[in-house]
Amino acid sequence: MLRALRSAGITPDMFYFASLGSILLSLVLWFLPRSGDDAEKARPERLAIFVGLWPPTLFLMGHALRAEAPTDTAIELPGPSI
């Protein structure tokens, strides 16, 4: 899955910004003015809680993508040279 994300051009920073964006979106949804009956008043609050669950997942996906990133440095193993 990580290779597919990388080949699609998605970078770890995109996941980090999406994580921050979902935190901000959750806060905005939580403080939206509520009107209507009780069911209508609770809807933004439930949506804010749902969106508030996304940041850890997005952050960890960015972290996994960064940890899986190919490095340009070669690893030299100890032993005789051939």
N, C-alpha and C positions, 0 to 999 in steps of 0.2 A: 504494500500500500504506500509506503514512504517513497519508493522509487516512482510510482505512478504520480504522486503529488509533485515530486521533484521534476519529472519529465513534463508535467503540465505547467511548469514555471512558477510554482508556488514556493515561496521562501519562508524560513522560520519567522522572519520579522512580520510577515503578513498574518501569521497566526497570533503573534504577540499583540499586534494592533487590533485584531479582531477580538481578542480577549479583553483588552482595555475598552474597546467600543461596546462590548456586551455588558460590561460593568456600568458604563455610563448610561446605556439604554435601559438597564434595569432600574437605575436610580430615577431616570426621567419617568418611566412607567409607574414607579411607586408613588411619585408625587403628582401625578396627573390629577386634575380636578375630577371629582366623581359626582355624577348626577344620576337621577333615576331611582328605580327601586333597589332593594338590597342586592339582588343578583347582579344588576348592572354596576353597582358601586364596588362589588368585590372582584369584578373581572380584571381591571388593570392591576390590582394587587396580585392576583394569581398569575397573570402574565409576567409581572415583574419577577416573581419568585422563579418561574420557569426559565426566563432569560438569565436570571442570576446563577443558574446551574451550569451555564455554558463556559465561563472563564477557565475553570480548572482543566476542562477537556481541551479547550483551544490552546491553553498555555502548554500543556503536556505534549500535544501534537507538534507544536513549534519546537519544543525541547527535543523531542525524538527526531525530528527532521534535522535539527542542528547537530545532534550527536551522531547521526548517520551520514553526515556530510563527508564526501570524499576529501582526503587530504593530499596535498601535493608532495609531502615529504616521504621519502622512502625509509623504511625501517631496516636498519642493518642488524643482522643477527650475529652474535659472536661465533667465531669458528674460523677455520682456515679458509683463505681465499683461493679460489680455483681459477 
